Amino acid sequence: MSKFLNQFKNEDWIATIMGAVLILLVALIPLLTEANSTPLYYGIAKLIAIGTLSYIGIRILGTNMVWFIPSFLFLYGISFLGEWIASIALVKRFGFESVFFSVAIGLIIRNVFGLPEWLKPAVRSEFYIKGGLVLLGTSILFKEIMTAGSLGMIQAIVVILAVWYFSFWLSKKMGVDTEMGVLLSTAVSICGVSAAIAANGAMKGNPKKLSFVISLVLVVAIPMMYLMPYLSNLLGLSPEVAGAWLGGTIDTTGAVVASGKFLGETAEKYSVIIKSAQNALLGVAAFAISIYWTLRDTNKDSRPSPSVLWERFPKFVLGFIAASILFSFILQPEAAKALVKPIKALRETLFSIAFVAIGLETDFKKIFNKENSRFTATFLLAQTFNIIVTLVVAWILFRNIA
């Protein structure tokens, strides 16, 4: 029994379960429905629900929880500060969303003052994003997932193969060692941090190299998060094409959600579905890398197993689809409609906390030094190729969807 339960002690499963529990709480507790409580009580109820579930989940992951409560409250407070700044009339006139300020404040704190120990326990952007994505499934009809997801899977396969092989070829040309080449290629072609971790695990690679690639992915995702929505508008892309482009190129799920918000609900929806399609191929990629690494006789003690496919599959994708099925086919339309708004409020709160965490996790100093310049240049060139290829594929596949 303990072996069975241990498989659920990872971020994917725990975030997915948290999302499911939040949906259940909205259905069972009237206080979590804004219409049934005052704004003050509603805000407190959200804070307690998300804070308690986050505490339980992150504690199960083995984090030192001594400073979790002040850490979580700080992130929660900064997310509200971002929303307040965005609500100022002068700021609204320039079109800045709260996500801009949430990330920016986090970046300033991390890169000017550093990340103090007491603030670390709650800084887990992917955890909050994954939980929020399960909630997002309640507002996306299953037929939309099937339409966009099937095209997204085609896009993912084409882009991953093209970008991975180009990146790996480029790594060799740039004099990058094979292990780092695999890490960089997997990160830029699939889904950033999660892909790099999966590739490193498949190779049993150097943790220092993995740490650098993770930092590189996070740093590059920040300007892309702001720049790509601007380019989408400049190019006159439809929300569907723009969302597919963002979801296929930006290398962290949190940054994908944040960038999609700049372009509206349709673009956000498509960006998440396409990113989920890429994430779904993570297990396949890890399995292929483990085979490749074994055949090179580099890692003879670790033979590839089909179980890698399931171990690396992002479980929050299952939660996202299950929530969509529940609200599309099982619940009565009136009941589903009544729950969507309060669930959306919880989702937006999770995303807001995650955006602050993205800024706090991004350390520019790790990237911009002479020792790592070759790796950084390789990644940036590969990402440029990725942006161009994905734009072409997204336009071909999604230009006629409305």
SEKOL-48871 format. One record per residue: x, y, z of N, C-alpha, C in turn. Coordinates in steps of 0.02 Angstrom, whole numbers, plus 32768, in hexadecimal, padded with zeros to 4 digits. Example, Ala and Ser with C-alpha at 12.3 -4.5 7.8 and 13.67 -1.06 7.14 Angstrom:
% SEKOL-48871
82947EE4818682677F1F818682947F5B8186 82827F90816282AC7FCB816582858002818A 
END
This chain:
% SEKOL-48871
80297FC38000800080008000802B803F8000 8061803E8028808C807A802C80AD80887FE8 80C080527FC480DE805B7F8280AC807A7F52 806D80657F58803880827F2D802F80CC7F3C 802D80DE7F7C802281247F8F805D81507F7E 809A81347F7F80D6815B7F7180D781797F2B 80B581577EFC80B581707EB7809081B37EB1 806681C37EE4804282027EE48068823A7F06 80A3822C7F2180CA825E7F4480F782857F14 80D982A37EE280FE82CF7EB580D3830B7EA4 80F383407E8B80D1837F7E81809583797E52 809C83527E1C8066834B7DEC802683307E0C 802D82F87E307FF282D97E4E7FD483067E84 7FFE83227EAE7FE583497EE77FC283897ECE 7FDF83AA7E9C7FBE83E67E807F7C83D37E5F 7F7A839A7E3D7F3C83827E1D7F0683747E51 7F1A83537E877EEA83447EBD7ED283847EDE 7F0083B57EE77EEB83F57F047EB784167ED8 7EC184167E967E9084337E697E4C84117E6F 7E4D83CE7E737E0E83A87E7A7DEB83B87EBB 7E1183BE7EF17DF383CE7F327DD484147F32 7DF684447F127DDA84877F0E7D9784887EE8 7D9384627EB37D53845D7E8E7D1D84407EBC 7D2F840D7EE27CFF83EE7F107CEA841F7F47 7D1984467F607D0984767F957CD984AC7F7C 7CE384C37F407CB684F57F237C6F84DA7F20 7C6A849A7F0E7C28847B7F087C0684717F4C 7C2F84687F817C1384567FC27C0F84907FF4 7C3A84C47FEB7C3D84F9801D7C24853A7FFE 7BEA855380137BCD85917FF77BFB85CD7FFE 7C2585CF80337C50860980407C8286138008 7C9185DD7FE37CC185E37FAB7C9F85F97F6B 7C5E86087F6F7C3A86257F377C2C866E7F48 7C49869B7F227C4886E27F347C0286FD7F40 7BD186E37F1A7B8D86FC7F217B6F86ED7F66 7B8D86BB7F887B7286A57FC87B9986C18004 7BC586F27FF97BEC870D80307C028754801F 7C17877980517C3287BC80457C7787B68027 7C9087EB80047CD387E97FE77D0987D7801A 7D0387F280577D3587E4808A7D36879B809D 7CFC877E80AC7CF9873780BF7D0C870A8085 7CF9872080497D0B86F9800D7D5686F78004 7D778731800C7DC0873580067DE2870B803A 7DC9870D80787DE786E580AE7DDE869B80A0 7DA2868980887D94864280797DC386288043 7DCF8651800E7DFE863E7FD97E4486357FF6 7E5A8664801E7E9D8661803C7EA586228065 7E748612808F7E7885D780BA7E7885978091 7E4B8594805F7E46855680377E8685498010 7E9E857B7FEC7EDB85727FC37F18856A7FF0 7F1C859380257F56858F80527F5B854C8075 7F228532808D7F2384F180B17F3684B88083 7F1784B680487F27848080187F7084858000 7F8884C27FF67FCE84CB7FE17FFD84B48018 7FED84C58056801684AF808F801B84638092 7FE18442808D7FE083F98091800783DB8057 7FFB83F4801A801B83D87FDF806783E27FE0 807D841F7FEF80C5842D7FEE80E884098028 80C68400805F80E483DA809780EE83918083 80BD8374806080C5832F804981018327801C 8111835D7FF6814B835B7FC9818D835F7FEE 818B8368803181C88365805981E983A88065 81C583DF805881E18422806281E0843380AC 8214845780C382168471810781E184A7810E 81B0849D813A817584C8813B817684FC8173 81AF8504819481B3853381CD819B857981BA 81B08590817E81A085D48169816B85D68133 8146859F81298116859D80F280E085D280F8 80C385DA8133808A8608813A809D86508129 80D4866C814780E686B0813180FB86B480E8 811A867E80CF812D867D808880F0867F805B 80BE8656806A808286538041805B86958045 805686B18082803286F0808A805587288064 80978726806180BD8759803B80AC87547FF1 80AD87177FD5809C870E7F8F805487247F81 802887127FAE7FE187247FA77FD987707FA8 7FFE87917FD57FFB87D97FDA801687FC7F9B 804E87E27F81806B87FF7F44803C87F77F09 801A87BE7F067FEA87B47ECF7FB287E77ED2 7F9B87F77F0E7F68882B7F167F8388707F05 7FC3887C7F177FE288BB7F067FE488C47EBA 7FF6888E7E967FF788907E4D7FB288A17E30 7F7E88827E4D7F3A88907E367F2688D97E45 7F3A88F37E7F7F2989387E917F4C89697E62 7F8C895E7E537FB0898B7E267F8F898A7DE1 7F7B894E7DC97F5C89487D877F18896A7D84 7EF889747DBF7EB689937DC07EB889DF7DC0 7EF489FD7DC87EFB8A467DC67EEA8A5F7D80 7EC38A947D7D7EA98AAC7D3D7EE08AB97D0A 7F168ADB7D1F7F4C8AEB7CF17F6E8AAB7CD6 7F758A7A7D017F948A3B7CEC7F678A167CBC 7F268A157CCB7EF589F37CA07EF48A117C5A 7F028A527C577F018A757C167F378A597BE8 7F6F8A427C057FA58A267BDD7F9E89DB7BD1 7F6A89BD7BEE7F5B89777BE07F8489447C07 7FA589597C3D7FCD892A7C647FA088FF7C90 7FAA88BC7C8E7F85888E7CB77FA988827CF9 7F8588677D2A7FA3885A7D6C7FDD88297D68 7FDB87FB7D37801087CA7D31805487ED7D25 805388257D008091884A7CF380B1885F7D34 8089887B7D6180A488967D9F80B5885E7DD1 808E88287DD1809D87F07DFD80E287D27DEE 80EE87C67DAE812F87AA7D9A816787DD7DA5 8159881C7D93818C88507D9981A2885B7DE1 8172885C7E10818488647E5781AE882A7E6F 819A87ED7E5B81C187B27E6D820887B47E52 820F87CB7E13825187D17DF4827D88037E19 8260883C7E2C8287886F7E4F829F88557E92 827288357EB7828688197EF882BF87E77EF0 82B887B97EC182EA87847EB9832E879F7EA2 832D87CC7E72836C87E17E52838C881F7E72 836788427E9D8384887A7EC1839588677F09 836788457F2A837088357F71838187EB7F7D 837587C07F4B838087797F55834287587F71 834387167F76830A86F07F90831B86D77FD6 830186F6800A831186E1804F82F5869C805E 8313867A808E82FF863680A082B6863280B4 829F866480DA825A866180F38227866480BB 823C867E8081820C8687804A8209864A801B 8238861C8023823E85E47FF3820685B07FF6 81EB859E803081BC85658032818185698003 816485A57FFB812785AB7FD2813685BD7F89 817585C87F78818685DD7F33818B85A07F06 8152858B7EEB814D85507EC0811B855F7E89 813285847E568103859C7E2280E085637DFE 8104852E7DEC80E584F77DC680AF84D47DEF 80B884D07E30808684B07E5B804384D57E57 804485177E5D8007853E7E5B7FE9853E7E14 801485417DE27FFC85407D9D7FD984FF7D8D 7FF684C77DA17FD884867D927F95847E7DB4 7F9084947DF37F4F84927E157F1D84BF7DF1 7F3384FA7DDC7F0685287DB87EEF850C7D76 7F1B84E77D547F0884CB7D137ED284967D19 7ED184717D507E9A84427D5C7E5884697D60 7E5984A17D837E1D84CB7D897E0A84E87D45 7E3C84F87D1C7E2E85147CD97E0584E47CAF 7E0E84A37CB97DE984717C937D9F84777C9B 7D8884957CD37D3F849B7CDE7D1F84CD7CAF 7D4684FA7C937D2A852E7C677D3785227C1D 7D5584E97C0D7D6484D97BC77D3D849A7BB4 7D1084A07B837CE984677B6E7D1584307B51 7D0283F27B5D7D2B83BA7B487D3583B87AFD 7D0183CD7AD77D0883CC7A8E7D3E83FE7A78 7D4784347A9E7D7B84647A8E7DC084457A99 7DC6841E7ACF7E0583FC7ADC7E1483CA7AA5 7DE183A67A8F7DEC83737A5B7E0083947A19 7DE083CD7A087DF183EF79CA7E36840E79CD 7E40843979FE7E80845B7A057EB7842B7A19 7EA583FA7A447ED783CB7A5C7EF2839D7A26 7EC5838779F87EDD835C79C27F0B83827993 7EF883C079827F2483E9795A7F6483FB7981 7F5B840679C27F95841579EC7FC683DC79EF 7FAC839F79EF7FD9836579F08000836079AE 7FDF836F7976800283717936803983A67938 802683E27951805784187956809184037984 808183E479BD80B483D179ED80E683A079CE 80CC836D79AB80F8833B798E812683597959 81088381792D813083A178F7816583CF7914 815183FA7942817E842C795F81B4840B798A 81A083DB79B381D183BA79DF8208839879B7 81F38373798482258350795B825383817937 823683B47918825E83E478F2828D840B791F 82718425795782998450798382CD842779A9 82BB83EB79C082EB83C279E6832983B279BB 831D839A797E835683877954837F83C3793E 835E83FB793183848438792083AE844D795C 8390844C799783B4846279D383F0843479E2 83E683F379DA841C83C479E8845483CC79B5 844183D67975847483E37941849984247951 84758457796484938497797584C2849179B1 84AE846A79E284D9845F7A1D851D84437A0A 851C841379DC855B83F679C68585842A79A1 85648452797785888486795285A684BB7981 858484C779B9859B84F979E985CC84DD7A1B 85DE849D7A14860F847F7A4285F3846E7A86 85B184647A8B859284527ACB859684077AD4 85A683F07B1085AB83A87B1D856783867B14 856883457B09852A83207AF884F683247B2E 850A831D7B6D84D9831F7BA384B683637BA7 84DB83997BA384BD83DB7BA4849483E77B65 84AB83CB7B2D848683D17AEE844183B17AF3 843E83767B1283FD83557B1B83D0837E7B49 83EC83987B8083C583C07BAE83A983FF7B8C 83D484237B6983BE84607B47838A84517B12 8396841E7AEA8368840D7AB3832483F77ACD 832383D07B0382E483B97B2082BE83F27B3F 82E2841E7B6282C184577B8382A184867B50 82C584967B1B82AC84C87AEB827584AB7ABE 8274846A7AB48245844C7A84820584337AA4 820684237AE581CA84047B0381A984337B35 81BF84347B72819A845D7BA381C884777BD9 8204848B7BC7822E84B07BF48246848A7C31 823484A37C6C824F84897CAB823E843F7CB3 81FF842D7CAA81EB83E77CB3821083B97C83 821883D07C45823C83A77C148285839F7C27 82A583D57C3E82EB83D17C5282F483A07C8D 82C683A47CBD82C983767CF682C0832E7CE0 829083227CB3828482DE7C9982C082C57C73 82DE82EF7C49831982DA7C22835382CB7C50 835E82F57C82839582EA7CB1838B82A97CD8 834C829C7CEB833E825E7D0F834982217CE3 833782267CA3834181EE7C75838B81DF7C6A 83B482157C6C83FC820C7C62842282037CA3 8400820F7CDC842382137D1D845D82457D17 844B82807CFF847D82B27CED849682DC7D27 84BF830E7D1584E0833A7D4584AD836D7D60 84A2836F7DA28470839D7DBE848383E67DB4 84C383F67DAF84D8843B7DA384C384537D5E 84C984267D2D84B484377CE9846884417CE7 844484157D0B83FC841B7D0D83E7845D7D2D 840884707D6483F984AF7D86840284EA7D58 843784E97D2F844385207D01840C85237CCC 83FA84EA7CB083C784E97C7B838485017C96 837284ED7CD3833485047CF1833485507CF8 836D856B7D11837285B47D18836D85D67CD4 838D85B97CA2838C85D67C5F834585D87C43 832185A17C4C82DC859D7C3482B185D37C55 82B785DA7C97828F860B7CBB829F86527CA6 82E086617C9D82F586A47C8B82DC86B67C45 82E286887C1582CD86967BD08281869A7BCB 825D86757BF5821486757BF281F786B97C06 821A86DE7C3081FF871E7C4881F687517C0F 822B87627BE9821F87927BB181F087767B7C 81F287347B7081C587177B3F817C871F7B55 8171871A7B96812D87207BB1810E87637BA0 813787987B9E811F87DB7B8D812387E97B42 815987D27B23816687E47ADD813887C17AAC 812A87807AB78104875A7A8680BB87707A7F 809887837AB58055879F7AAA805887DF7A81 808B88097A8C809388467A65809D88357A1B 80C988047A0D80D487EF79C8809687D179A8 806F87AC79D08031878F79B7800187C5799E 7FFB87FA79C67FD1883279B17FEE88577975 8030885E797480518880793D8047885B78FB 8048881878FF803F87EE78C47FF687E478B1 7FC987FB78DD7F8287F378CF7F6987AC78D4 7F87878479007F74873E79077F3087387929 7F0A870779157ECC86F979387EDC86DE797E 7EAC86E379AE7EBA86C979F17ECD867F79F1 7EAE865879C37EBD861079C07F06860479A9 7F1B862679747F5F861E795B7F918639798F 7F81867379AB7FAE869079DD7FB686627A19 7F7E86467A327F8186187A6A7FAB85DB7A5B 7FA185BE7A1F7FC885847A0B801385957A06 802185D179EF806785E879E9808785EF7A2E 806386107A5B807D86197A9F808785D67AC1 805485AB7ABD8057856A7ADF808E853D7AC5 80A085477A8480D3851C7A66811A85357A6E 812385747A838166858F7A85817F85A37ACB 815385BF7AF4816985D47B37817285967B62 81AB85947B8581C285547BA281AE85467BEA 8184856D7C088169855A7C49811D85637C48 80FA85377C6880B185397C678097857A7C86 80B885907CBC80A385CE7CDC80A8860A7CAE 80E0860F7C8A80E986477C5C80B886437C21 80A786067C0D807585FD7BD7803186197BEE 801C86077C2A7FDD86207C457FDE866C7C4B 801686867C64801C86CE7C6E801986F37C2B 803D86DB7BF9803E86FD7BB87FFA86F97B96 7FD886BF7B9D7F9686B77B807F6486EA7B9B 7F6D86FC7BDB7F3F872C7BFB7F4387707BDA 7F7C87827BBF7F8387C27B9D7F5787C67B5F 7F45878C7B427F20878B7B037ED887767B0B 7EC287697B497E7C87587B547E70870E7B60 7E3286FD7B707E2086B97B857E2B86867B4E 7E1B86977B107E2386667AD97E6C86537ACF 7E9786867ACD7EDE86787AC47EFA86517AFF 7EE486637B3C7EFB863F7B787EE685F67B74 7EA785EB7B607E8D85A77B5B7EB5857D7B29 7EC285987AEE7EE785727ABC7F3085697ACF 7F4D859A7AF07F9385937B047F9B855B7B37 7F6B85557B657F6D85207B977F6384DB7B78 7F3384D67B4A7F2684957B2A7F63847E7B03 7F8284AC7ADE7FBC84997AB57FF784887AE2 800184AE7B188037849E7B47802B845A7B67 7FEC844B7B767FDB840A7B937FE983D17B63 7FDD83DD7B227FED83AB7AEF8038839D7AEE 806083D27AF480A983C87AF780BC83A27B36 809E83B77B6E80AE83957BAE809E834B7BAB 8068833A7B87805382F47B83808882C87B62 80B382E67B3A80E882C07B17812882BB7B40 812682D67B7D816282D67BA6817A82907BB7 814A82637BC7815D821F7BD8817E81FB7B9D 816382077B62818081E97B2581C782027B1B 81D182437B25821482607B1D824582447B4F 8230823E7B8E825D82237BC2826F81DA7BB2 823E81B47B99824B816E7B87827D816A7B4E 827381957B1B82A181957AE282E881A97AF7 82ED81DB7B23832F81F17B3A835281BA7B62 832B81967B8C834981617BB3836381297B87 833F811A7B50835780E87B20839781007AFF 8396813F7AE783D1815C7AC6840D815B7AF4 8403816E7B33843B81727B628456812D7B73 842A80FC7B76844080B77B838468809B7B49 845080A77B0C8472808F7AD084B780AE7AC8 84C180E97AE58503810A7AE3853380EC7B16 851A80BC7B3E8541809D7B74855780D07BA8 853181067BAE854281397BDF852381297C23 84EB81087C2284C680FD7C6084AD80B57C63 84DB80867C6684CA803F7C6184A280277C9D 84A6804A7CD5848380347D11843980467D10 8424806B7CDE83DE80827CDA83C1806F7C97 839E80367C948380801E7C56833B803D7C4D 832A80517C0F82E980707C0482AF803F7C10 827880587C29823E802F7C37820080557C1F 81CE80307C06819080517BF1816F80787C29 817F80667C698161808A7CA1817480D47CA1 81AB80E57C7F81C0812B7C7B818981557C5A 816581387C2A812F815C7C0880FB81757C39 80E7814A7C6880B5815D7C9A80D3818A7CD0 8110817A7CE6813081A27D1B813881EA7D06 814981F67CC78156823A7CB18118825E7C94 80E282397C8C80A682597C70808C828B7CA3 807F82CA7C8E806782FE7CBC802082F07CD4 801882E07D137FD782CB7D2D7FA483037D2E 7FBB83427D317F8B83797D327F64837C7CF0 7F8083617CBA7F5C835D7C7A7F1E83317C82 7F2582FA7CA87EEC82CE7CB57EB682F47CDC 7ECC831B7D0E7E9D83427D367E7983767D0C 7E9E83967CE07E8283C97CB37E4C83AA7C86 7E5A836F7C697E2A834D7C3E7DEE83347C66 7DFB83177CA17DC582FD7CCB7D9583347CDF 7DB0836F7CF17D8583A87D047D5B83BE7CC8 7D7883BE7C8D7D5283D17C517D1A83A07C43 7D28835F7C497CF4832C7C3F7CBC83337C71 7CCE833F7CB17C9D83477CE67C6D83807CD7 7C8883BA7CC37C5F83F57CB77C3F83F67C72 7C5883CC7C447C3B83CA7C017C0183987BFC 7C07835F7C1F7BD883287C147BB3830F7C52 7BD183167C8D7BB582F57CC87B8883237CF0 7BA0835F7CFF7B77838F7D267B3F83AC7CFB 7B0883BC7D1B7AD383E07CF87AEC84257CE4 7AD9843E7CA97AF2847F7C927AE984B87CC4 7AAF84B97CE77AA384EF7D187AD484EA7D52 7ADF84AC7D6A7B0D84A27DA27B5584B37D8E 7B68849F7D527BAC84AD7D3A7BB784F87D33 7B85851B7D187B8A85637D0E7B9185887D50 7B6E85717D847B7085917DC57BB585897DE7 7BD885547DD67C1985467DF67C5485657DD0 7C4B85747D907C84858A7D677CA285CB7D81 7C7885FC7D957C92863D7DAA7CBC86397DEA 7CA386197E207CCE86147E5C7D0C85EA7E51 7D0885B77E257D43858F7E167D7685B97DF0 7D5D85E47DC37D8A86117D9F7DAE86407DCF 7D8B86587E027DA986857E337DE286627E58 7DD786247E6B7E0C85FD7E8C7E4785F27E5D 7E3785E37E1E7E6B85D87DEB7E9686167DE2 7E7586507DDD7E9A868E7DD37EC7869D7E0F 7EB0868C7E4A7ED986967E867F1686697E85 7F0D862B7E727F4685FD7E6C7F7886167E38 7F5F862D7DFF7F8B86477DCB7FB086867DE3 7F8D86B27E087FAD86EF7E1F7FE786E07E4E 7FDC86B07E7C8012869B7EA9804C867E7E81 803B86567E4E806F86377E248098866B7DFF 807986A17DE8809D86D47DC380D086F87DEF 80BE87047E2E80EE87207E5D812986F07E67 811886AF7E6D814C867C7E77817A86777E3B 815F86807DFE8189867F7DC281C086B37DC7 81AD86F07DDB81DF87257DE3821287147E18 81FB86F97E50822886E87E87825786AE7E77 824386847E48826D864B7E3582A2865C7E00 829D86967DE282C786A77DA8830386D17DBD 833E86B27DBA837C86D37DCF83A786E17D91 83A987207D7C83CF87337D40841A87277D48 843487297D84847C87247D8E849886E07D7B 846E86AC7D7D848686697D6B849386617D20 8475868D7CF9847786847CB084AE86AC7C8F 84B586EA7CA284DF87187C7D8526871A7C98 854B86E47C8B859286E37C9A85B786C17C61 85F786D07C5D861F86BA7C238623866E7C1E 8625864C7C56862D86037C5785F485DF7C33 85B785FB7C39857C85DB7C1C856485FB7BDB 858B86297BC08575864F7B86856686227B4A 858C85ED7B40858185C17B07853F859C7B0D 852F85867B4A84F085647B5684B585947B4B 84BC85D07B65848786027B5E847B86137B15 84B1861D7AF084AB862E7AA8848985F57A82 849B85B77A92847C857D7A718430857C7A7E 841E85867ABD83D885857ACF83B085BD7AAC 83CD85F97AAA83AB86327A8B83A286287A40 83D4860D7A1F83CE85FF79D7839A85C979CA 839B859579F48369856079ED8323857A79FA 831C85A67A2B82DB85C27A3B82C185EE7A02 82EE861379E182DB863B79A882C0860F7970 82E385D7796382CB85A779318287858C7945 827F857D79858240856379A0820685947994 821385D479A181E08608799881C8860B7950 81F78608792181E6860E78DA81C085D078C2 81DA859578D181BB855778BB8175855078D8 816E855E791A812D8556793B80F98587791F 810F85C4790F80E185F478F280C585DA78B0 80F085BF788680DA85A4784580A9856B784F 80BA853C787B808F85017887804D851678A6 8050854378D78012855A78F97FE4857D78C7 800085A6789B7FD785C9786A7FB68598783A 7FDB856678247FBF853477F57F86850D7816 7F8E84FA78557F5D84D078767F2184F57893 7F2B853278AB7EF7855478D27EDA859278B0 7EEF85A378747ED985E278567E8E85E17846 7E7085A6783B7E2A85A478287DFC85917862 7E178590789F7DEE857F78D97DD385C078F8 7D9385BF79077D7585FB79277D3D85E47955 
END
